[in-house]
Amino acid sequence: MSEANNDAKKKSVQEKLTDLSELVGWFQGDSFKLEDALDKFKDAEALAEEIEKDLTKLKNDIQVVKKRFDTQE
């Protein structure tokens, strides 16, 4: 696993969303270069997939806690 990937794993979902927003903003900004677009797109795509995985895990964790809470009543 690459160092950048390890850093991304350590970030919170909010930090990852901020990074994704910055990548999306790059496409709309003045520094856009077609030559760099494919790499930026791949980075954004990978980050979006990671965010989706994180959110799915959080959703599952919440469901487990809710189920425990419901059975204790």
Rosetta silent file (secondary structure, phi, psi, omega in degrees, C-alpha in Angstrom):
SEQUENCE: MSEANNDAKKKSVQEKLTDLSELVGWFQGDSFKLEDALDKFKDAEALAEEIEKDLTKLKNDIQVVKKRFDTQE
SCORE:     score description
SCORE:     0.000 S_00000001
   1 L     0.000  137.651 -176.275    0.000    0.000    0.000 S_00000001
   2 L   -74.479  161.913 -179.720    1.361    3.409   -0.909 S_00000001
   3 H   -63.802  -39.646  178.015    2.221    6.074    1.634 S_00000001
   4 H   -62.810  -38.881  178.244   -0.519    8.355    0.287 S_00000001
   5 H   -65.843  -40.114  176.592   -3.004    5.526    0.696 S_00000001
   6 H   -62.678  -41.855  178.475   -1.859    4.989    4.303 S_00000001
   7 H   -62.823  -40.151 -179.725   -2.321    8.705    5.013 S_00000001
   8 H   -65.312  -36.638  179.599   -5.814    8.585    3.535 S_00000001
   9 H   -65.357  -29.160 -177.816   -6.724    5.626    5.756 S_00000001
  10 H   -82.189  -15.643 -176.514   -5.756    7.634    8.851 S_00000001
  11 L   -79.337  153.783  175.169   -7.926   10.619    7.915 S_00000001
  12 L   -75.266  165.093  177.622  -11.455   11.106    9.156 S_00000001
  13 H   -59.480  -40.693 -179.863  -14.379   10.957    6.761 S_00000001
  14 H   -62.083  -41.362  178.517  -14.710   14.736    7.055 S_00000001
  15 H   -65.388  -39.181  178.169  -11.064   15.248    6.099 S_00000001
  16 H   -66.157  -40.220  177.801  -11.478   12.911    3.134 S_00000001
  17 H   -63.241  -38.034  176.822  -14.600   14.798    2.026 S_00000001
  18 H   -63.443  -44.758  178.131  -12.629   18.042    2.219 S_00000001
  19 H   -60.891  -42.757  179.569   -9.856   16.508    0.092 S_00000001
  20 H   -64.089  -40.879  178.269  -12.421   15.282   -2.432 S_00000001
  21 H   -61.727  -40.160  177.497  -14.016   18.708   -2.570 S_00000001
  22 H   -64.846  -39.743  177.391  -10.612   20.257   -3.273 S_00000001
  23 H   -64.180  -43.932  178.698  -10.000   17.761   -6.081 S_00000001
  24 H   -63.005  -41.165  178.269  -13.390   18.532   -7.617 S_00000001
  25 H   -61.669  -32.973  178.791  -12.668   22.242   -7.271 S_00000001
  26 H   -58.724  -39.872 -179.940   -9.409   21.787   -9.169 S_00000001
  27 H   -63.213  -27.278 -178.423  -11.399   20.724  -12.240 S_00000001
  28 H   -97.576   -6.149 -173.998  -13.320   23.995  -12.092 S_00000001
  29 L   -90.292  177.966 -179.060  -10.363   26.177  -11.196 S_00000001
  30 L   -73.203  -20.912 -177.369   -7.818   28.188  -13.106 S_00000001
  31 L   -87.203    5.571  179.204   -5.037   25.646  -12.493 S_00000001
  32 L   -59.833  130.640  174.041   -6.838   22.940  -14.528 S_00000001
  33 L  -132.416  128.105 -178.934   -4.573   21.244  -17.064 S_00000001
  34 H   -56.218  -36.261 -178.949   -5.888   18.562  -19.361 S_00000001
  35 H   -62.157  -29.271 -178.070   -2.590   16.679  -19.021 S_00000001
  36 H   -95.784   -7.994 -171.122   -3.170   16.293  -15.267 S_00000001
  37 H   -62.499  -41.867 -177.369   -6.913   15.603  -15.433 S_00000001
  38 H   -63.421  -45.141  178.823   -6.749   11.807  -15.697 S_00000001
  39 H   -62.997  -43.392  179.268   -4.505   11.459  -12.636 S_00000001
  40 H   -63.967  -40.040  179.306   -6.665   13.869  -10.625 S_00000001
  41 H   -63.466  -44.090  178.545   -9.800   12.016  -11.704 S_00000001
  42 H   -61.952  -40.895  177.224   -8.317    8.673  -10.634 S_00000001
  43 H   -61.699  -44.541 -179.407   -7.340   10.186   -7.273 S_00000001
  44 H   -65.284  -40.720  179.843  -10.843   11.566   -6.793 S_00000001
  45 H   -63.369  -45.252  179.080  -12.425    8.265   -7.781 S_00000001
  46 H   -63.624  -41.171  179.482  -10.270    6.296   -5.327 S_00000001
  47 H   -65.353  -41.677  178.533  -11.001    8.782   -2.559 S_00000001
  48 H   -62.721  -39.885  177.607  -14.752    8.618   -3.246 S_00000001
  49 H   -64.453  -40.724  179.253  -14.630    4.804   -3.049 S_00000001
  50 H   -66.012  -40.657  177.407  -12.773    4.988    0.246 S_00000001
  51 H   -62.279  -42.653  179.233  -15.306    7.466    1.646 S_00000001
  52 H   -60.752  -42.650  177.408  -18.117    5.153    0.574 S_00000001
  53 H   -62.708  -44.101  179.124  -16.458    2.231    2.392 S_00000001
  54 H   -60.879  -44.036 -179.214  -15.981    4.337    5.517 S_00000001
  55 H   -67.414  -36.894  176.728  -19.617    5.444    5.480 S_00000001
  56 H   -63.685  -42.410  177.723  -20.826    1.875    4.960 S_00000001
  57 H   -63.197  -43.938  178.057  -18.768    0.738    7.959 S_00000001
  58 H   -61.499  -41.993  178.640  -20.156    3.572   10.074 S_00000001
  59 H   -61.105  -44.897  178.767  -23.692    2.686    9.004 S_00000001
  60 H   -62.876  -42.236  178.087  -23.117   -0.959    9.945 S_00000001
  61 H   -61.242  -41.545  179.666  -21.661    0.047   13.318 S_00000001
  62 H   -65.098  -40.691  179.185  -24.683    2.250   13.996 S_00000001
  63 H   -63.830  -38.692  178.087  -27.041   -0.582   13.081 S_00000001
  64 H   -63.906  -46.491  179.865  -25.245   -2.936   15.492 S_00000001
  65 H   -63.218  -43.805  178.919  -25.473   -0.411   18.317 S_00000001
  66 H   -60.884  -42.966  179.290  -29.134    0.268   17.529 S_00000001
  67 H   -62.007  -42.625  176.929  -29.889   -3.457   17.497 S_00000001
  68 H   -62.152  -43.485 -179.568  -28.211   -3.872   20.889 S_00000001
  69 H   -63.737  -43.175 -179.288  -30.116   -0.919   22.259 S_00000001
  70 H   -63.863  -34.825 -178.515  -33.428   -2.233   20.910 S_00000001
  71 H   -78.349  -15.945  179.986  -32.879   -5.655   22.520 S_00000001
  72 H   -85.570  -11.465 -177.582  -32.138   -4.105   25.920 S_00000001
  73 L   -76.635    0.000    0.000  -35.529   -2.438   26.181 S_00000001
